[in-house]
Amino acid sequence: MERVCIVGTAGSWTQTPWTDAGLSILSLNDAYRLKGFQRADAWYDLHPLDHFVHPPSDGPMFAHQVPPGYYVRPSDHREWLAKQDIPVWLHPDYATQWPDAATWRSARAFPKADIEAAFGRYFTSSPAWMLAHVILQGAKEVHVYGIHLATEHEYIEQRPNFEYLLGRVLGPSRVKLTEKDNCRYYETKDGLVVLPQSTPILASDFQYAFQPRPRANVEPLKWELHKYTVKANRALSELKTAPWWKPTGRIKADMAKWDAYIADTQEQLARINLGA
């Protein structure tokens, strides 16, 4: 398996080169629900099979409704996994977690111990486990679509690990970067990594020390917002504790002023974030 494509559910998944017959396409979880998802050569769901929750039929399920350690999947997700003909890589204890899974024709126990022996225990996402797995199987060319790792917890917890493993694909050789077909091609004598332009993986919008940080003006506004919030809370506390006979016009005027400042600062921050 020298040429591999890992497909997630972020927007760039639509750029997947489905018609490249020599490219093994791997995906995960419930990405098969994406309208237009065409094919896969292997599937991964490494989460415990007995720790799935299903959204209600009359609407979405929100994050606060999901118990810790559980994962949202369609109500027929296990049935979908059971009927696949392609390899379906599951939690190493899948047959214990869900005894029926022992009869699934394509179920495979994910080789977690082998991967840890080769790469260590630093793994923070399913795509990282998948990437290590294909490297262990000899992948030299890796395409990644629909995996951006751009939300706050993904950026902090998951993206560094994934980028580290992409570095393992490329090795220590000189990197040649070319851009074509709305993708970035990172090529060395050891490997090739292909990423869509829209993903922030292996990319940044500035160079530290040589360019100003683009959203540096956010920090002063955050400080101003903090100050106004403190002042507003103090005024509210003063209003609540004022004796009945004391005039409160000044306090109410201060509260209105700080509330206006807070709203204005929040609007400025929103404009900056929208622009970013």
C-alpha positions in Angstrom: 0.0 0.0 0.0 2.4 2.7 -1.3 -0.2 5.3 -2.4 -2.9 6.2 0.2 -5.6 8.8 0.6 -7.1 9.5 4.0 -10.6 11.1 3.8 -12.4 12.9 6.6 -15.5 15.1 6.7 -14.2 18.7 6.6 -15.1 20.6 3.5 -12.1 19.6 1.3 -13.3 16.0 1.2 -15.0 16.8 -2.1 -11.5 17.2 -3.7 -10.8 13.4 -3.2 -9.5 11.9 -6.4 -12.0 9.1 -6.5 -11.1 8.0 -10.0 -7.4 7.4 -9.3 -7.5 3.6 -9.4 -4.0 3.2 -7.9 -4.9 5.3 -4.8 -6.1 3.4 -1.8 -8.9 5.4 -0.1 -9.3 5.1 3.6 -12.0 6.8 5.7 -13.5 6.7 9.1 -16.4 6.8 11.5 -19.6 7.8 9.7 -18.1 9.7 6.7 -20.1 7.3 4.4 -23.1 9.5 5.1 -21.6 12.4 3.1 -23.6 12.9 -0.1 -21.3 12.1 -3.0 -18.9 9.8 -1.1 -17.9 7.4 -3.8 -15.7 4.6 -2.5 -13.3 3.3 0.1 -10.7 0.5 0.3 -10.7 0.3 4.1 -12.6 1.8 7.0 -11.7 2.7 10.5 -13.8 3.2 13.6 -11.5 2.8 16.6 -14.0 3.9 19.3 -15.5 1.3 21.6 -18.5 -0.3 19.9 -20.5 -0.3 23.1 -20.0 3.5 23.6 -22.1 4.9 20.8 -25.1 7.1 21.3 -27.6 7.9 18.5 -29.2 11.3 17.7 -32.9 11.5 18.3 -35.1 11.0 15.2 -36.7 14.4 15.6 -33.6 16.6 15.7 -29.8 16.9 16.3 -27.9 15.9 19.3 -25.8 18.6 21.0 -22.4 18.2 22.6 -23.7 18.6 26.1 -26.0 15.7 25.6 -23.2 13.2 24.9 -21.9 11.4 28.0 -18.1 11.6 28.5 -16.4 8.7 26.7 -19.3 8.2 24.3 -19.5 9.0 20.6 -22.4 10.0 18.3 -23.1 7.6 15.5 -26.2 6.9 13.3 -28.6 4.4 14.7 -27.6 1.8 12.0 -23.9 2.4 12.2 -22.9 -1.0 13.5 -25.1 -2.6 10.9 -23.3 -0.7 8.2 -20.0 -1.8 9.5 -21.1 -5.4 9.7 -22.0 -5.7 6.0 -18.9 -4.2 4.5 -16.6 -6.2 2.2 -13.6 -3.9 2.7 -11.4 -4.3 5.8 -13.0 -2.6 8.8 -10.5 -1.7 11.4 -11.9 -1.6 14.9 -10.9 -1.2 18.5 -8.7 -4.2 19.5 -11.3 -5.4 22.0 -14.2 -5.0 19.6 -15.5 -8.6 20.0 -15.7 -8.2 23.7 -17.4 -4.8 23.5 -20.0 -6.0 21.0 -20.1 -9.9 20.7 -22.0 -9.8 17.5 -19.0 -8.1 15.9 -17.0 -11.3 16.1 -19.2 -12.6 13.2 -18.6 -9.5 11.0 -16.9 -10.7 7.8 -14.5 -7.8 7.4 -13.8 -6.8 11.0 -10.2 -6.4 11.9 -8.6 -5.7 15.3 -6.6 -2.5 14.9 -2.9 -3.3 15.7 -2.5 -0.7 18.4 0.4 -2.5 20.2 2.4 -2.8 16.9 1.9 0.8 16.1 2.9 1.9 19.6 6.0 -0.2 19.4 7.0 1.6 16.2 5.9 5.1 17.0 5.4 5.4 20.7 2.3 6.3 22.6 1.8 9.9 21.3 -1.6 9.6 19.5 -4.4 12.2 19.8 -6.8 11.4 16.9 -8.1 8.7 14.7 -6.5 10.2 11.6 -3.1 10.0 13.4 -3.6 6.3 14.2 -4.6 5.7 10.5 -1.6 7.6 9.2 0.8 5.6 11.5 -0.9 2.4 10.3 -0.4 3.1 6.6 3.2 4.2 7.2 3.8 0.9 8.9 2.4 -0.8 5.8 4.8 1.0 3.6 2.9 4.1 2.4 5.2 6.5 0.5 2.6 8.8 -0.9 -0.1 10.2 1.3 -3.0 12.4 0.3 -5.2 13.9 2.9 -8.7 15.4 2.2 -11.4 16.5 4.6 -9.1 16.6 7.7 -8.4 20.2 8.8 -7.9 19.9 12.5 -8.8 23.6 12.7 -11.2 23.8 15.7 -9.7 24.9 19.0 -9.4 21.5 20.7 -8.3 19.9 17.4 -5.7 22.5 16.8 -4.3 22.2 20.4 -4.6 18.5 20.9 -4.6 16.8 17.5 -2.9 18.8 14.8 0.7 18.6 16.1 0.6 14.8 16.3 -0.8 14.5 12.8 1.8 16.9 11.4 4.6 15.0 13.2 3.5 11.8 11.4 3.3 13.6 8.0 6.9 14.5 8.7 7.7 10.8 9.2 6.3 10.2 5.7 8.6 12.9 4.2 11.7 12.0 6.2 14.7 14.3 6.8 15.4 15.0 3.1 15.0 18.4 1.4 11.4 19.3 0.8 10.2 20.5 -2.6 6.8 22.3 -2.4 4.7 22.8 -5.5 1.1 24.0 -5.9 -1.3 22.7 -8.5 -4.9 21.6 -8.8 -5.8 23.6 -5.7 -3.4 21.4 -3.6 0.0 21.6 -2.0 2.5 18.9 -2.9 5.3 18.3 -0.4 7.9 16.0 -2.0 11.2 14.5 -0.8 13.3 11.5 -1.9 11.6 9.6 0.9 7.9 10.4 0.3 5.1 12.6 -1.0 2.3 14.4 1.0 -0.6 16.0 -0.9 -2.9 18.5 1.0 -5.7 20.7 -0.3 -5.0 24.4 -0.1 -7.9 24.9 2.3 -6.4 22.9 5.1 -4.2 24.7 7.7 -2.2 21.5 8.2 1.5 22.1 7.4 0.7 25.8 6.8 0.6 29.1 8.6 -0.4 32.6 7.7 2.8 34.2 9.1 6.4 33.4 10.0 7.3 33.9 13.6 9.8 36.7 14.3 9.9 37.7 10.6 6.2 38.8 10.1 3.7 40.3 12.5 1.2 37.9 13.9 -2.0 38.5 11.9 -4.5 38.8 14.8 -2.1 40.5 17.3 -4.7 43.3 17.6 -7.1 40.8 19.3 -5.1 40.8 22.5 -5.6 44.5 23.4 -9.3 44.2 22.7 -9.5 41.1 24.9 -7.9 43.1 27.7 -10.3 46.0 27.2 -13.2 43.5 27.3 -11.9 42.1 30.6 -11.5 45.5 32.1 -15.0 46.6 31.1 -16.5 43.4 32.4 -14.8 43.9 35.8 -16.1 47.4 36.0 -19.6 46.3 35.0 -19.6 43.6 37.6 -18.4 46.0 40.3 -21.2 48.5 39.4 -23.8 45.7 39.5 -22.5 44.6 43.0 -22.7 48.2 44.2 -26.2 48.5 42.9 -27.3 45.3 44.7 -25.8 46.4 48.0 -26.8 50.0 48.0 -29.1 51.0 50.9 -32.6 51.9 49.9 -32.2 55.5 50.7 -29.1 56.0 48.5 -29.6 57.5 45.0 -28.5 55.0 42.4 -28.7 57.1 39.2 -24.9 57.3 38.9 -24.4 53.6 39.4 -27.0 52.8 36.7 -25.4 55.3 34.3 -22.0 53.6 34.9 -23.6 50.2 34.2 -25.1 51.4 31.0 -21.7 52.9 29.9 -19.8 49.7 30.7 -22.4 47.5 29.0 -22.1 49.7 25.9 -18.3 49.5 25.9 -18.6 45.7 26.3 -21.0 45.4 23.4 -18.7 47.6 21.2 -15.6 45.6 22.0 -17.4 42.3 21.4 -18.5 43.6 18.0 -14.9 44.6 17.1 -13.7 41.1 18.1 -16.4 39.5 16.0 -15.4 41.5 13.0 -11.7 40.5 13.4 -12.7 36.8 13.8 -15.0 37.0 10.8 -12.2 38.5 8.7 -9.8 35.8 9.8 
